[in-house]
């Protein structure tokens, strides 16, 4: 069985017990958070019902540094900036009904 969960404007295909890295979630390490499920698939077919996936927060981390460099030729304009995305590593505990 797998499900598609939504987090941070993105969708992830997950199974129970799987670990994945998503955009930063509110909560402390060890907390459990529920993420909405778009749909789930099992032996009997697929389900579009209102479900939630319960995940455990394993750690908060930051992604690799990304450099952005802008310039305009012949105008002495150069700008270099960097960005590091805030991320959270989670483990999927279960996919259950939303009720």
BAMI-404459 format. One record per atom (N, C-alpha, C): residue number from 1; z, y, x; atom name. Coordinates in steps of 0.05 Angstrom, whole numbers, m for minus. Atoms other than C-alpha are relative to their C-alpha. Example, Ala and Ser with C-alpha at 12.3 -4.5 7.8 and 13.67 -1.06 7.14 Angstrom:
// residues 2
{zado 1 {0 m24 18} 'N'};
{zado 1 {156 m90 246} 'CA'};
{zado 1 {0 24 18} 'C'};
{zado 2 {m1 m24 m16} 'N'};
{zado 2 {143 m21 273} 'CA'};
{zado 2 {14 22 m15} 'C'};
END
This chain:
// residues 99
{zado 1 {0 m24 17} 'N'};
{zado 1 {0 0 0} 'CA'};
{zado 1 {0 25 18} 'C'};
{zado 2 {m1 m26 m14} 'N'};
{zado 2 {m15 70 24} 'CA'};
{zado 2 {m1 22 m21} 'C'};
{zado 3 {0 m24 18} 'N'};
{zado 3 {m9 140 m5} 'CA'};
{zado 3 {m10 23 15} 'C'};
{zado 4 {9 m25 m12} 'N'};
{zado 4 {m37 209 8} 'CA'};
{zado 4 {21 21 m8} 'C'};
{zado 5 {m20 m21 5} 'N'};
{zado 5 {18 261 16} 'CA'};
{zado 5 {m10 27 8} 'C'};
{zado 6 {8 m27 m6} 'N'};
{zado 6 {11 336 17} 'CA'};
{zado 6 {23 14 14} 'C'};
{zado 7 {m21 m15 m14} 'N'};
{zado 7 {48 379 67} 'CA'};
{zado 7 {m14 22 16} 'C'};
{zado 8 {11 m22 m15} 'N'};
{zado 8 {32 448 95} 'CA'};
{zado 8 {m29 6 m5} 'C'};
{zado 9 {27 m5 7} 'N'};
{zado 9 {m34 454 59} 'CA'};
{zado 9 {m19 m22 11} 'C'};
{zado 10 {16 22 m10} 'N'};
{zado 10 {m59 389 90} 'CA'};
{zado 10 {8 m26 m14} 'C'};
{zado 11 {m5 26 12} 'N'};
{zado 11 {m63 317 66} 'CA'};
{zado 11 {0 m21 22} 'C'};
{zado 12 {m3 21 m20} 'N'};
{zado 12 {m41 256 105} 'CA'};
{zado 12 {1 m28 m14} 'C'};
{zado 13 {0 28 11} 'N'};
{zado 13 {m54 181 92} 'CA'};
{zado 13 {23 m14 14} 'C'};
{zado 14 {m24 12 m12} 'N'};
{zado 14 {13 146 102} 'CA'};
{zado 14 {7 m27 m13} 'C'};
{zado 15 {m12 24 9} 'N'};
{zado 15 {47 79 94} 'CA'};
{zado 15 {29 0 5} 'C'};
{zado 16 {m28 0 m4} 'N'};
{zado 16 {120 62 89} 'CA'};
{zado 16 {7 m9 29} 'C'};
{zado 17 {m8 6 m27} 'N'};
{zado 17 {153 61 158} 'CA'};
{zado 17 {m16 15 21} 'C'};
{zado 18 {17 m14 m19} 'N'};
{zado 18 {99 104 190} 'CA'};
{zado 18 {12 26 8} 'C'};
{zado 19 {m8 m26 m9} 'N'};
{zado 19 {115 164 233} 'CA'};
{zado 19 {m24 18 2} 'C'};
{zado 20 {22 m19 m3} 'N'};
{zado 20 {73 227 232} 'CA'};
{zado 20 {12 27 6} 'C'};
{zado 21 {m8 m27 m8} 'N'};
{zado 21 {75 299 256} 'CA'};
{zado 21 {m13 19 m20} 'C'};
{zado 22 {10 m19 20} 'N'};
{zado 22 {68 354 203} 'CA'};
{zado 22 {10 28 8} 'C'};
{zado 23 {m10 m27 m5} 'N'};
{zado 23 {78 429 202} 'CA'};
{zado 23 {30 1 m6} 'C'};
{zado 24 {m29 m1 1} 'N'};
{zado 24 {151 451 206} 'CA'};
{zado 24 {10 m1 m29} 'C'};
{zado 25 {m13 3 26} 'N'};
{zado 25 {193 429 146} 'CA'};
{zado 25 {28 11 2} 'C'};
{zado 26 {m28 m9 1} 'N'};
{zado 26 {259 460 124} 'CA'};
{zado 26 {18 m24 0} 'C'};
{zado 27 {m20 21 m1} 'N'};
{zado 27 {319 417 140} 'CA'};
{zado 27 {7 m6 28} 'C'};
{zado 28 {m10 7 m26} 'N'};
{zado 28 {359 389 197} 'CA'};
{zado 28 {m9 m28 7} 'C'};
{zado 29 {6 27 m9} 'N'};
{zado 29 {347 327 238} 'CA'};
{zado 29 {18 m20 m14} 'C'};
{zado 30 {m15 20 15} 'N'};
{zado 30 {369 266 198} 'CA'};
{zado 30 {m1 4 m30} 'C'};
{zado 31 {3 m5 29} 'N'};
{zado 31 {357 299 130} 'CA'};
{zado 31 {m24 m16 m12} 'C'};
{zado 32 {23 11 13} 'N'};
{zado 32 {312 267 79} 'CA'};
{zado 32 {m13 21 m19} 'C'};
{zado 33 {15 m20 15} 'N'};
{zado 33 {258 309 45} 'CA'};
{zado 33 {m21 m15 m17} 'C'};
{zado 34 {21 12 17} 'N'};
{zado 34 {210 292 m12} 'CA'};
{zado 34 {m26 16 2} 'C'};
{zado 35 {26 m12 m1} 'N'};
{zado 35 {136 306 m5} 'CA'};
{zado 35 {m16 m9 m24} 'C'};
{zado 36 {16 9 23} 'N'};
{zado 36 {88 305 m65} 'CA'};
{zado 36 {m23 m19 8} 'C'};
{zado 37 {21 20 m6} 'N'};
{zado 37 {38 247 m68} 'CA'};
{zado 37 {m24 7 m18} 'C'};
{zado 38 {25 m5 15} 'N'};
{zado 38 {m34 261 m89} 'CA'};
{zado 38 {m8 m25 m16} 'C'};
{zado 39 {5 26 13} 'N'};
{zado 39 {m49 187 m104} 'CA'};
{zado 39 {10 m22 19} 'C'};
{zado 40 {m8 24 m15} 'N'};
{zado 40 {m28 118 m81} 'CA'};
{zado 40 {m17 m23 m7} 'C'};
{zado 41 {17 24 4} 'N'};
{zado 41 {m65 52 m73} 'CA'};
{zado 41 {17 m24 7} 'C'};
{zado 42 {m13 25 m6} 'N'};
{zado 42 {m36 m18 m78} 'CA'};
{zado 42 {m19 m22 m10} 'C'};
{zado 43 {17 23 7} 'N'};
{zado 43 {m61 m88 m96} 'CA'};
{zado 43 {m12 3 m28} 'C'};
{zado 44 {9 m2 28} 'N'};
{zado 44 {m68 m70 m170} 'CA'};
{zado 44 {m20 23 m5} 'C'};
{zado 45 {18 m23 4} 'N'};
{zado 45 {m112 m9 m159} 'CA'};
{zado 45 {13 26 11} 'C'};
{zado 46 {m12 m25 m9} 'N'};
{zado 46 {m96 64 m149} 'CA'};
{zado 46 {14 14 m24} 'C'};
{zado 47 {m17 m14 20} 'N'};
{zado 47 {m47 110 m185} 'CA'};
{zado 47 {m1 30 6} 'C'};
{zado 48 {0 m29 m3} 'N'};
{zado 48 {m54 185 m196} 'CA'};
{zado 48 {25 13 m12} 'C'};
{zado 49 {m24 m10 13} 'N'};
{zado 49 {15 192 m227} 'CA'};
{zado 49 {17 18 17} 'C'};
{zado 50 {m18 m18 m14} 'N'};
{zado 50 {70 240 m208} 'CA'};
{zado 50 {19 m16 17} 'C'};
{zado 51 {m18 15 m18} 'N'};
{zado 51 {102 208 m147} 'CA'};
{zado 51 {9 18 22} 'C'};
{zado 52 {m10 m15 m23} 'N'};
{zado 52 {141 232 m87} 'CA'};
{zado 52 {3 m21 23} 'C'};
{zado 53 {m5 16 m23} 'N'};
{zado 53 {146 205 m17} 'CA'};
{zado 53 {25 10 14} 'C'};
{zado 54 {m25 m8 m13} 'N'};
{zado 54 {216 206 14} 'CA'};
{zado 54 {m4 m4 30} 'C'};
{zado 55 {3 1 m29} 'N'};
{zado 55 {213 222 89} 'CA'};
{zado 55 {26 9 14} 'C'};
{zado 56 {m23 m8 m16} 'N'};
{zado 56 {267 228 142} 'CA'};
{zado 56 {m10 17 24} 'C'};
{zado 57 {7 m18 m22} 'N'};
{zado 57 {264 285 193} 'CA'};
{zado 57 {11 m12 26} 'C'};
{zado 58 {m9 12 m25} 'N'};
{zado 58 {266 255 263} 'CA'};
{zado 58 {5 21 22} 'C'};
{zado 59 {m4 m22 m20} 'N'};
{zado 59 {257 318 306} 'CA'};
{zado 59 {m18 23 m6} 'C'};
{zado 60 {17 m24 1} 'N'};
{zado 60 {231 389 308} 'CA'};
{zado 60 {m11 4 28} 'C'};
{zado 61 {13 m4 m27} 'N'};
{zado 61 {182 404 364} 'CA'};
{zado 61 {m21 22 m3} 'C'};
{zado 62 {21 m20 m1} 'N'};
{zado 62 {128 453 385} 'CA'};
{zado 62 {m25 m13 12} 'C'};
{zado 63 {25 11 m10} 'N'};
{zado 63 {55 436 396} 'CA'};
{zado 63 {m8 12 27} 'C'};
{zado 64 {11 m10 m24} 'N'};
{zado 64 {13 449 457} 'CA'};
{zado 64 {m8 30 m3} 'C'};
{zado 65 {7 m28 1} 'N'};
{zado 65 {m2 521 476} 'CA'};
{zado 65 {m31 2 m3} 'C'};
{zado 66 {28 m5 5} 'N'};
{zado 66 {m69 546 451} 'CA'};
{zado 66 {m5 29 9} 'C'};
{zado 67 {6 m26 m9} 'N'};
{zado 67 {m100 606 486} 'CA'};
{zado 67 {m24 11 m16} 'C'};
{zado 68 {21 m13 14} 'N'};
{zado 68 {m144 656 449} 'CA'};
{zado 68 {m8 24 18} 'C'};
{zado 69 {10 m21 m18} 'N'};
{zado 69 {m187 702 493} 'CA'};
{zado 69 {m22 15 m14} 'C'};
{zado 70 {20 m17 12} 'N'};
{zado 70 {m226 761 464} 'CA'};
{zado 70 {m10 20 20} 'C'};
{zado 71 {10 m21 m17} 'N'};
{zado 71 {m271 808 501} 'CA'};
{zado 71 {m26 12 m12} 'C'};
{zado 72 {25 m13 8} 'N'};
{zado 72 {m328 857 490} 'CA'};
{zado 72 {m14 7 26} 'C'};
{zado 73 {14 m5 m25} 'N'};
{zado 73 {m381 860 544} 'CA'};
{zado 73 {m6 29 4} 'C'};
{zado 74 {7 m28 m8} 'N'};
{zado 74 {m392 926 581} 'CA'};
{zado 74 {19 21 m12} 'C'};
{zado 75 {m18 m20 13} 'N'};
{zado 75 {m332 959 545} 'CA'};
{zado 75 {28 m1 12} 'C'};
{zado 76 {m26 2 m13} 'N'};
{zado 76 {m273 940 590} 'CA'};
{zado 76 {22 m7 m21} 'C'};
{zado 77 {m20 9 20} 'N'};
{zado 77 {m238 906 531} 'CA'};
{zado 77 {3 m30 4} 'C'};
{zado 78 {m7 28 m3} 'N'};
{zado 78 {m203 840 545} 'CA'};
{zado 78 {28 m4 m11} 'C'};
{zado 79 {m27 5 12} 'N'};
{zado 79 {m145 809 506} 'CA'};
{zado 79 {4 m30 1} 'C'};
{zado 80 {m7 28 m1} 'N'};
{zado 80 {m111 742 518} 'CA'};
{zado 80 {27 m4 m14} 'C'};
{zado 81 {m24 7 14} 'N'};
{zado 81 {m60 714 470} 'CA'};
{zado 81 {4 m30 m2} 'C'};
{zado 82 {m6 28 2} 'N'};
{zado 82 {m26 647 461} 'CA'};
{zado 82 {14 m6 m26} 'C'};
{zado 83 {m14 9 25} 'N'};
{zado 83 {2 606 403} 'CA'};
{zado 83 {10 m28 4} 'C'};
{zado 84 {m11 28 1} 'N'};
{zado 84 {47 545 397} 'CA'};
{zado 84 {10 m5 m29} 'C'};
{zado 85 {m6 6 28} 'N'};
{zado 85 {52 513 328} 'CA'};
{zado 85 {27 m14 m1} 'C'};
{zado 86 {m26 13 5} 'N'};
{zado 86 {121 493 302} 'CA'};
{zado 86 {m5 m25 m17} 'C'};
{zado 87 {6 26 13} 'N'};
{zado 87 {119 419 282} 'CA'};
{zado 87 {26 m15 m6} 'C'};
{zado 88 {m22 18 7} 'N'};
{zado 88 {165 366 252} 'CA'};
{zado 88 {m11 m29 0} 'C'};
{zado 89 {7 28 0} 'N'};
{zado 89 {162 291 266} 'CA'};
{zado 89 {17 m13 m22} 'C'};
{zado 90 {m14 13 23} 'N'};
{zado 90 {179 250 203} 'CA'};
{zado 90 {m7 m29 m1} 'C'};
{zado 91 {5 28 6} 'N'};
{zado 91 {184 177 183} 'CA'};
{zado 91 {0 m4 m30} 'C'};
{zado 92 {2 5 29} 'N'};
{zado 92 {162 155 114} 'CA'};
{zado 92 {18 m23 m7} 'C'};
{zado 93 {m19 21 8} 'N'};
{zado 93 {218 116 81} 'CA'};
{zado 93 {m10 m15 m24} 'C'};
{zado 94 {11 14 24} 'N'};
{zado 94 {188 101 12} 'CA'};
{zado 94 {m17 19 m16} 'C'};
{zado 95 {16 m14 19} 'N'};
{zado 95 {138 122 m40} 'CA'};
{zado 95 {10 m9 m28} 'C'};
{zado 96 {m12 7 25} 'N'};
{zado 96 {170 125 m109} 'CA'};
{zado 96 {m10 18 m23} 'C'};
{zado 97 {8 m16 23} 'N'};
{zado 97 {159 151 m180} 'CA'};
{zado 97 {15 27 2} 'C'};
{zado 98 {m11 m27 0} 'N'};
{zado 98 {173 226 m190} 'CA'};
{zado 98 {24 3 m18} 'C'};
{zado 99 {m22 m2 19} 'N'};
{zado 99 {225 212 m244} 'CA'};
{zado 99 {27 m5 13} 'C'};
END
